[in-house]
Amino acid sequence: MNESASAWARALAARFDGTVLRVEPAQAIEASSAPAAAMRQAAETALAAWCFSGTRFAVATLVQGPVAERAGLVEAFSRRLDGSDQLAAAGGALAGLWLRLRVKGQDAMWWRARQPSDPWDAGYLTGEPSAWRAFRPRRATLVVAEPGLDGAALAEAVQILASNSSRFHQPVRLLVLGRSIDARAWSSTPSSSVAITEITWLSGAASASTASASR
């Protein structure tokens, strides 16, 4: 089988990787008042710019902001990114099925350039190191690490995903909620580096800055 046929077959067979990604957050998101429109728009703009930055693998932190509002914003952003909102608005079961088939068909077009409107896979980080090592994204993927995730496990996940990213055919973004991280400590080898984008909410607005460090 030639390479193009293999790529087509892999795309058709690929499924959402439930060993690495969980669709629902570990805990229900508490109800809260919606943040100001300017704050939400700024945060979503910063998240979108980071997601579509063009690199193969990237890590960002979202630390500041009220916990419930931050979690709710990320959940809503993820559902827009992964096409859940499109599916809900499709207008019935048949329309939803057609949307799923169209997206799957686009996945199989290995020669087609990925478009900003193409649905991503999105979910919350779960699983074990063996699952992270085997992970190969079927499409552009947003992975959200919740605040309750063990720090050592999170560091190991970053190291594994970063070291395997050269074999990814699609971009992967890891968004860390509720904690700052040390890029130097998370570099897996003396020559490796991890770029960390810090997305912050300040005075009702959001900004993003990126730092890169290696041992």
MODA-V643037 format. One record per backbone hydrogen bond with DSSP energy under -0.5 kcal/mol. CO is the residue of the C=O (numbers start at 1). NH is the residue of the N-H. E is the energy in kcal/mol with one decimal. If there is no record, write none. Layout:
CO&NH&E / CO&NH&E
This chain:
2&6&-2.4 / 3&7&-2.5 / 4&8&-2.1 / 5&9&-2.4 / 6&10&-2.6 / 7&11&-2.1 / 8&12&-1.9 / 9&13&-2.0 / 10&14&-1.5 / 16&18&-1.4 / 17&20&-1.2 / 17&21&-2.4 / 20&126&-2.4 / 22&124&-3.5 / 36&40&-2.5 / 37&41&-2.7 / 38&42&-2.3 / 39&43&-2.4 / 40&44&-2.7 / 41&45&-2.3 / 42&46&-2.2 / 43&47&-2.4 / 44&48&-2.7 / 45&49&-2.4 / 46&50&-1.8 / 47&51&-2.6 / 48&52&-2.4 / 50&53&-1.4 / 56&172&-2.6 / 58&174&-2.7 / 59&197&-2.4 / 60&176&-3.3 / 61&199&-2.9 / 62&178&-2.3 / 66&70&-3.0 / 67&71&-2.7 / 68&72&-2.6 / 69&73&-2.5 / 70&74&-2.2 / 71&75&-2.3 / 72&76&-2.4 / 73&77&-2.6 / 74&78&-2.6 / 75&79&-2.2 / 76&80&-1.7 / 77&81&-2.4 / 78&82&-2.5 / 79&84&-1.3 / 79&85&-1.4 / 80&83&-1.0 / 81&120&-2.2 / 83&87&-2.5 / 84&88&-2.4 / 85&89&-1.7 / 87&90&-1.2 / 92&96&-2.2 / 93&97&-2.6 / 94&98&-2.4 / 95&99&-2.0 / 96&100&-2.2 / 97&101&-2.5 / 98&102&-2.5 / 99&103&-2.4 / 100&104&-2.3 / 101&105&-2.4 / 102&106&-2.2 / 103&107&-2.1 / 104&108&-1.6 / 105&109&-0.6 / 106&109&-0.9 / 108&110&-1.9 / 109&112&-2.1 / 115&118&-1.9 / 121&142&-2.6 / 123&144&-2.7 / 124&22&-2.3 / 128&131&-0.9 / 128&132&-2.0 / 129&133&-2.5 / 130&134&-1.4 / 131&135&-0.9 / 140&121&-2.6 / 141&143&-0.5 / 141&173&-2.8 / 142&123&-1.8 / 143&145&-0.5 / 143&175&-3.1 / 144&125&-2.8 / 144&146&-0.7 / 145&177&-2.7 / 146&149&-1.8 / 150&154&-2.4 / 151&155&-2.5 / 152&156&-2.1 / 153&157&-2.4 / 154&158&-2.4 / 155&159&-2.2 / 156&160&-2.5 / 157&161&-2.8 / 158&162&-2.7 / 159&163&-2.2 / 160&164&-1.8 / 161&165&-0.9 / 162&165&-0.6 / 164&167&-2.2 / 165&168&-1.5 / 171&141&-2.2 / 172&58&-1.6 / 173&143&-3.6 / 173&175&-0.6 / 174&60&-2.3 / 174&176&-0.6 / 175&145&-3.1 / 175&177&-0.6 / 176&62&-2.5 / 181&183&-0.7 / 182&186&-1.3 / 184&187&-1.2 / 189&192&-1.3 / 192&215&-0.6 / 194&213&-0.9 / 195&59&-1.2 / 195&197&-0.5 / 196&198&-0.6 / 196&211&-2.5 / 197&61&-2.6 / 197&199&-0.7 / 198&200&-0.7 / 198&209&-1.6 / 199&63&-0.6 / 200&202&-0.6 / 200&207&-2.2 / 202&205&-1.2 / 205&202&-3.1 / 207&200&-2.5 / 209&198&-3.6 / 211&196&-3.4 / 213&194&-1.5
